[in-house]
Amino acid sequence: MPIHATAVVHESASVHPEAEIGPYAVIGAAVVIGARTCVGAHALVDGPTVLGEGNIVHPHVALGGPPQDLKYAGEPTRLVVGSRNVFREFMTAHRGTVTGHAETVIGDDNLFMAYSHVAHDCVVGNRTVFANSASLSGHVVVEDDVILGGFVAVRQFCRVGRFAYVGGMTPVNKDVLPFTWTSSDRDTKAYKINGVGLSRKGYSAERVSSLQKAYRILHRNRHDHVAALAALGELAESAPDVRVLLDFITSSKAGIHGA
């Protein structure tokens, strides 16, 4: 049975005929659920929320709840979720605020492990992994192919660059450089290029080598920002990935967890 007899589905919700709603699940007002999305037992999807196709929402997940923001006064904001995401038990994601951009956005093919959290106005890209209890404060941007270890906590308005790996228990108070392995073993910093992760994603040895050269430049010039940017600019002329890294640094507003 696509919608279990004990589920509660609001009359204004739109549930695709190929979706499944499990026992005692609650689907709120203005919720749209796409084909082959499965909402498990006792899960809550509040609205306005859009869930794309092929998502798996495990028991006791809560999606689309109002933002945890004292300024929020019930304005019509929403949560927008793409396709083929997996939300494990007790994961939470909240709608946006009008003081942000009015919506929280989650892309495709992400894995959110148990007790992870995506706060209001966050933007999460594609193919990310949030380990258990990894949490985003409001207005955070997590780019594609990021891995956040268990109990990682990201401060408001920070960015985590593409292909970054952030070690478990790390407090993130600045932007995390793309392509790097960042941890708080001693203090929160980028300790190396995430070479293993990049290789698994199909990056050639040459591309990884260029990024490793860029990391050495950042480390060598960690007390001379001008010199670091100049040297990265030269390397970026022949290495597009380094250009991505350089653009991320120069556009940072929160500062960066450097090398």
C-alpha positions as a Python dict, from the first residue, in 0.01 Angstrom:
ca = {
    (1, 'M'): (0, 0, 0),
    (2, 'P'): (168, 329, -110),
    (3, 'I'): (14, 524, 181),
    (4, 'H'): (-24, 322, 500),
    (5, 'A'): (-364, 334, 664),
    (6, 'T'): (-217, 487, 981),
    (7, 'A'): (-28, 767, 804),
    (8, 'V'): (-160, 1123, 827),
    (9, 'V'): (-143, 1314, 499),
    (10, 'H'): (-268, 1673, 480),
    (11, 'E'): (-528, 1738, 213),
    (12, 'S'): (-305, 2003, 51),
    (13, 'A'): (-8, 1768, 20),
    (14, 'S'): (82, 1618, -318),
    (15, 'V'): (211, 1262, -299),
    (16, 'H'): (316, 1091, -623),
    (17, 'P'): (134, 760, -686),
    (18, 'E'): (469, 580, -691),
    (19, 'A'): (579, 723, -354),
    (20, 'E'): (541, 527, -30),
    (21, 'I'): (433, 666, 307),
    (22, 'G'): (492, 433, 602),
    (23, 'P'): (292, 368, 918),
    (24, 'Y'): (229, 666, 1147),
    (25, 'A'): (422, 902, 919),
    (26, 'V'): (292, 1259, 903),
    (27, 'I'): (291, 1459, 580),
    (28, 'G'): (205, 1824, 641),
    (29, 'A'): (46, 2103, 442),
    (30, 'A'): (203, 2216, 113),
    (31, 'V'): (436, 1915, 92),
    (32, 'V'): (524, 1771, -250),
    (33, 'I'): (668, 1418, -260),
    (34, 'G'): (811, 1281, -584),
    (35, 'A'): (803, 937, -742),
    (36, 'R'): (975, 646, -567),
    (37, 'T'): (1041, 850, -253),
    (38, 'C'): (983, 642, 58),
    (39, 'V'): (892, 805, 389),
    (40, 'G'): (944, 562, 676),
    (41, 'A'): (745, 493, 991),
    (42, 'H'): (692, 784, 1232),
    (43, 'A'): (877, 1028, 1004),
    (44, 'L'): (753, 1386, 973),
    (45, 'V'): (765, 1598, 658),
    (46, 'D'): (631, 1945, 735),
    (47, 'G'): (569, 2212, 474),
    (48, 'P'): (614, 2391, 255),
    (49, 'T'): (864, 2124, 148),
    (50, 'V'): (950, 1965, -187),
    (51, 'L'): (1106, 1618, -198),
    (52, 'G'): (1224, 1501, -539),
    (53, 'E'): (1240, 1144, -668),
    (54, 'G'): (1389, 836, -511),
    (55, 'N'): (1462, 977, -165),
    (56, 'I'): (1467, 742, 135),
    (57, 'V'): (1345, 898, 458),
    (58, 'H'): (1409, 661, 749),
    (59, 'P'): (1196, 638, 1064),
    (60, 'H'): (1180, 940, 1295),
    (61, 'V'): (1335, 1183, 1048),
    (62, 'A'): (1192, 1537, 1069),
    (63, 'L'): (1210, 1744, 748),
    (64, 'G'): (1074, 2090, 677),
    (65, 'G'): (1017, 2209, 1030),
    (66, 'P'): (1019, 2583, 1110),
    (67, 'P'): (1364, 2740, 1148),
    (68, 'Q'): (1523, 2765, 1492),
    (69, 'D'): (1556, 3141, 1459),
    (70, 'L'): (1406, 3385, 1710),
    (71, 'K'): (1338, 3632, 1428),
    (72, 'Y'): (1115, 3386, 1244),
    (73, 'A'): (750, 3489, 1268),
    (74, 'G'): (576, 3222, 1063),
    (75, 'E'): (655, 3361, 717),
    (76, 'P'): (602, 3123, 421),
    (77, 'T'): (947, 2973, 360),
    (78, 'R'): (1038, 2625, 238),
    (79, 'L'): (1276, 2330, 220),
    (80, 'V'): (1370, 2204, -128),
    (81, 'V'): (1527, 1859, -161),
    (82, 'G'): (1651, 1697, -482),
    (83, 'S'): (1661, 1326, -565),
    (84, 'R'): (1812, 1002, -434),
    (85, 'N'): (1906, 1136, -92),
    (86, 'V'): (1915, 911, 214),
    (87, 'F'): (1806, 1055, 549),
    (88, 'R'): (1885, 824, 839),
    (89, 'E'): (1709, 806, 1175),
    (90, 'F'): (1645, 1132, 1366),
    (91, 'M'): (1805, 1351, 1099),
    (92, 'T'): (1654, 1704, 1085),
    (93, 'A'): (1642, 1976, 818),
    (94, 'H'): (1456, 2307, 856),
    (95, 'R'): (1297, 2557, 622),
    (96, 'G'): (1456, 2893, 537),
    (97, 'T'): (1389, 3241, 673),
    (98, 'V'): (1292, 3567, 506),
    (99, 'T'): (1608, 3725, 649),
    (100, 'G'): (1801, 3458, 458),
    (101, 'H'): (1695, 3349, 109),
    (102, 'A'): (1361, 3200, 219),
    (103, 'E'): (1457, 2841, 151),
    (104, 'T'): (1692, 2565, 256),
    (105, 'V'): (1825, 2366, -40),
    (106, 'I'): (1960, 2010, -51),
    (107, 'G'): (2081, 1866, -381),
    (108, 'D'): (2105, 1506, -505),
    (109, 'D'): (2266, 1179, -390),
    (110, 'N'): (2354, 1288, -38),
    (111, 'L'): (2378, 1066, 271),
    (112, 'F'): (2274, 1215, 604),
    (113, 'M'): (2352, 977, 886),
    (114, 'A'): (2164, 957, 1216),
    (115, 'Y'): (2114, 1279, 1415),
    (116, 'S'): (2277, 1504, 1152),
    (117, 'H'): (2123, 1848, 1108),
    (118, 'V'): (2082, 2105, 829),
    (119, 'A'): (1965, 2442, 962),
    (120, 'H'): (1770, 2721, 796),
    (121, 'D'): (1893, 2882, 474),
    (122, 'C'): (2172, 2629, 420),
    (123, 'V'): (2266, 2512, 72),
    (124, 'V'): (2398, 2156, 44),
    (125, 'G'): (2528, 2037, -292),
    (126, 'N'): (2546, 1685, -437),
    (127, 'R'): (2708, 1358, -327),
    (128, 'T'): (2795, 1478, 23),
    (129, 'V'): (2818, 1260, 334),
    (130, 'F'): (2719, 1387, 678),
    (131, 'A'): (2836, 1137, 940),
    (132, 'N'): (2647, 1090, 1264),
    (133, 'S'): (2553, 1417, 1437),
    (134, 'A'): (2734, 1640, 1185),
    (135, 'S'): (2552, 1973, 1209),
    (136, 'L'): (2523, 2295, 1011),
    (137, 'S'): (2422, 2627, 1163),
    (138, 'G'): (2216, 2866, 954),
    (139, 'H'): (2324, 3007, 617),
    (140, 'V'): (2604, 2752, 561),
    (141, 'V'): (2707, 2642, 210),
    (142, 'V'): (2841, 2289, 161),
    (143, 'E'): (2966, 2230, -191),
    (144, 'D'): (2967, 1904, -390),
    (145, 'D'): (3142, 1583, -277),
    (146, 'V'): (3215, 1699, 77),
    (147, 'I'): (3249, 1454, 368),
    (148, 'L'): (3179, 1579, 721),
    (149, 'G'): (3294, 1346, 997),
    (150, 'G'): (3096, 1265, 1307),
    (151, 'F'): (3002, 1556, 1535),
    (152, 'V'): (3146, 1819, 1300),
    (153, 'A'): (2985, 2154, 1383),
    (154, 'V'): (2986, 2434, 1124),
    (155, 'R'): (2930, 2796, 1231),
    (156, 'Q'): (2678, 3028, 1065),
    (157, 'F'): (2762, 3175, 723),
    (158, 'C'): (3064, 2950, 666),
    (159, 'R'): (3138, 2758, 346),
    (160, 'V'): (3285, 2411, 298),
    (161, 'G'): (3453, 2382, -40),
    (162, 'R'): (3410, 2099, -288),
    (163, 'F'): (3582, 1765, -221),
    (164, 'A'): (3678, 1874, 132),
    (165, 'Y'): (3706, 1612, 403),
    (166, 'V'): (3649, 1742, 756),
    (167, 'G'): (3761, 1509, 1035),
    (168, 'G'): (3529, 1404, 1315),
    (169, 'M'): (3474, 1633, 1615),
    (170, 'T'): (3611, 1935, 1425),
    (171, 'P'): (3465, 2278, 1506),
    (172, 'V'): (3442, 2482, 1185),
    (173, 'N'): (3450, 2856, 1250),
    (174, 'K'): (3585, 2971, 913),
    (175, 'D'): (3557, 2858, 551),
    (176, 'V'): (3704, 2514, 474),
    (177, 'L'): (3928, 2505, 168),
    (178, 'P'): (3814, 2284, -121),
    (179, 'F'): (4012, 1966, -194),
    (180, 'T'): (4168, 1959, 154),
    (181, 'W'): (4174, 1729, 455),
    (182, 'T'): (4087, 1957, 744),
    (183, 'S'): (4087, 1855, 1109),
    (184, 'S'): (4127, 1987, 1463),
    (185, 'D'): (4400, 1746, 1575),
    (186, 'R'): (4584, 2043, 1726),
    (187, 'D'): (4393, 2341, 1591),
    (188, 'T'): (4146, 2352, 1304),
    (189, 'K'): (4347, 2376, 983),
    (190, 'A'): (4395, 2214, 645),
    (191, 'Y'): (4666, 1953, 697),
    (192, 'K'): (4693, 1821, 342),
    (193, 'I'): (4520, 1776, 9),
    (194, 'N'): (4252, 1506, 18),
    (195, 'G'): (4446, 1298, -234),
    (196, 'V'): (4282, 963, -162),
    (197, 'G'): (3933, 1108, -188),
    (198, 'L'): (4015, 1290, -510),
    (199, 'S'): (4163, 976, -666),
    (200, 'R'): (3848, 783, -577),
    (201, 'K'): (3645, 1052, -754),
    (202, 'G'): (3850, 1010, -1073),
    (203, 'Y'): (4106, 1286, -1036),
    (204, 'S'): (4426, 1209, -1225),
    (205, 'A'): (4766, 1201, -1055),
    (206, 'E'): (4854, 1520, -1243),
    (207, 'R'): (4553, 1709, -1107),
    (208, 'V'): (4623, 1592, -753),
    (209, 'S'): (4987, 1692, -791),
    (210, 'S'): (4889, 2045, -895),
    (211, 'L'): (4671, 2080, -587),
    (212, 'Q'): (4951, 1947, -367),
    (213, 'K'): (5178, 2217, -511),
    (214, 'A'): (4911, 2472, -425),
    (215, 'Y'): (4892, 2341, -69),
    (216, 'R'): (5268, 2373, -29),
    (217, 'I'): (5245, 2732, -149),
    (218, 'L'): (4977, 2807, 110),
    (219, 'H'): (5174, 2640, 386),
    (220, 'R'): (5503, 2805, 293),
    (221, 'N'): (5341, 3148, 275),
    (222, 'R'): (5091, 3107, 558),
    (223, 'H'): (5211, 3431, 718),
    (224, 'D'): (5226, 3623, 388),
    (225, 'H'): (4880, 3633, 230),
    (226, 'V'): (4986, 3853, -61),
    (227, 'A'): (5273, 3624, -160),
    (228, 'A'): (5051, 3317, -134),
    (229, 'L'): (4785, 3462, -365),
    (230, 'A'): (5047, 3577, -617),
    (231, 'A'): (5208, 3232, -633),
    (232, 'L'): (4871, 3059, -656),
    (233, 'G'): (4776, 3292, -939),
    (234, 'E'): (5077, 3183, -1141),
    (235, 'L'): (5005, 2814, -1082),
    (236, 'A'): (4636, 2861, -1161),
    (237, 'E'): (4718, 2969, -1518),
    (238, 'S'): (4793, 2607, -1604),
    (239, 'A'): (4584, 2428, -1339),
    (240, 'P'): (4205, 2485, -1341),
    (241, 'D'): (4162, 2314, -1003),
    (242, 'V'): (4403, 2561, -847),
    (243, 'R'): (4194, 2839, -1001),
    (244, 'V'): (3893, 2698, -813),
    (245, 'L'): (4096, 2699, -492),
    (246, 'L'): (4218, 3054, -551),
    (247, 'D'): (3871, 3187, -631),
    (248, 'F'): (3738, 3025, -313),
    (249, 'I'): (4004, 3198, -103),
    (250, 'T'): (3958, 3541, -259),
    (251, 'S'): (3579, 3526, -224),
    (252, 'S'): (3584, 3421, 142),
    (253, 'K'): (3401, 3649, 383),
    (254, 'A'): (3443, 3438, 698),
    (255, 'G'): (3818, 3381, 659),
    (256, 'I'): (3965, 3037, 592),
    (257, 'H'): (4104, 2748, 791),
    (258, 'G'): (4442, 2774, 621),
    (259, 'A'): (4731, 2535, 572),
}
